[in-house]
Amino acid sequence: MPRVLLSVYDKTGLVEFAAGLHQLGWELLASGGTARALRKGNLPVSEVSDYTGSPEILGGRVKTLHPAIHGGILSRSTVEDKAQLDEQGWAEIDLVAVNLYPFEQTIAQPDVTLAEAIEQIDIGGVALIRAAAKNFARVTLVCDPTDYANVLQSLQNGGLSDEDRRKLAIKGFASTKHYDQAIFSYLSGEDSLQIQAFPVQELRYGENSHRSATLYGYEPGAGPLGGKILQGKPLSYNNLLDLDAAWRTAVSFNEPAIAIIKHLSPCGVASNQNLVLAYQAALASDPVSAFGSVIASNRTVDGETGAAMCELFVECIIAPGFTEDALTRLAEKKNCRLVQVPDLSIEPAYEMRSIVRGILRQSVDRGDPKDTEWQVVTKRAPTDEEWEALRFAWEVVQHVKSNAIVFASGAETVGIGGGQPNRVDCVHIAAQRAGEKASGAVMASDAFFPFPDAVEAAAEYGIAAVIQPGGSIRDAKSIAAADAAGMAMVMTGVRHFRH
């Protein structure tokens, strides 16, 4: 009977993967927390401490560091190695599913202490990855939950090839290298930037046809944006940039949402429990700009939504999945690329941009910090309906090119203006897109108003409430303009430029 060792911090997809292995006749062996998760899933599992006869000690610092475990992983397919395992009463381990403590995510948190960071330095997990990767001739390593489905499918179809196991081993060594570099940089204070990227695709050309370009990924063998293309031609340089912007926008919402992107900035965003209604509302925000756009959905695209999307010329659609009905309908649009990215948590701790002779690195904007307190600064407070629209508009405006202005009604945009050298022009652009829908809508601004002119213009278009960071030396004039128009104004204290 083949045996799998499971010891994971990130338990995404764990139970489903283990259940698939169990159905194939695999014996499940797991460390404490992982074993508890599997038992909750009603799966039979042996615990590592019972198997080795050694309890977990030092508050969980030592769990899998035992010869019974590493001997089972590192044993070769030789008579001598098998005999030594038999003498000890141990067995071979054929697959290792492991991922590491979130060290980088921990040190990215404000005010993290050295003691807290050190407790997130994984020892046993790294040892398991290296052992399984070293012995890839016999052992399969799975250190990334996004590989579970492919590995399980291969096992169901007769097993993984030598090359498959080799690629998974390379991925393991890449992960431990990156992990150790992060620990070194943190402890030494030498924040040198080490970048390792693997070629994913040679692009036909870059931003324009006379420029060459290549797509690289941080994981060996990864697809575009960590996903895979289900339909259509290979992605272009501009497709990839727009897909990245669209995906970031869509997955920032917890509720079902659609984002339509053109030239790196949203032209329509909407949220609705009914996905096709979300799409229709996002499209209505700016149907002219949506022609030739990229669309992102943070939910599986169903047949009805796919059929609606077929009515528009779309370059690409990106989603965590597509139903069979949706795939059938979208197949009519053979030039429309469909990209599936099952993992919604695509963003690392940092993002980087190149400049002349250098690289800029910054932490990812994940919205307002947890301790942010919004303040009503006008005589009139927003109504319940206005609060709903303000929260939605504030989420969207973070993804629009500065100087960003978003008009919204309910959980849908009705007009978006951005990317202009001054903010009042963006108000006019948003109003032009919104038309009559501007009346009674709310407005979000990614940064403060340096003058009251943008608020005055918004009032002329019928905007009912405004949300903005505040912080201008002329805030009082903007507040006075809002009061004069009977508008509500909320200040967040947080700016969300996107250059």
Protein Blocks (a to p, Z undefined) as FASTA:
>chain_A
ZZdddddfblghklmmmmmmmmnopacdddfklmmmmmmnopacddfklmnopaceehhl
amklcfklmmmmmpccbfklmmmmmmnopacdfbdcdddddfklmmmpghiafklmmmmp
cfklmmmmmmmmmmmmmpccdfbfklmmmmmmmmmnopacfklmmmmmmmmmmmmmmmmm
mmmmmmnopacdcdddddfbdcfbdfbfkbccddddfbehiaehhiacfbdcdddfklmm
mmmmmmmmmmmpfbdcddddeehiafbdcddfblklmmmmmmmmommlmgopacddfbdc
dfklmmmmmmpccfbdcdfbdcfklmmmmmmmmmlccdddfblblbcfbdcdddehiacd
ddddebjafklccddfbfbdcdfklmmmmmmmmmmmmmpccddddddehjadfbdcehia
bfklmmmmmmmmnmmmlnopacddfbdcfbfklmmmmmmnopabdcdebhiaklmmmmmm
mmmnopacddehiacddZZ
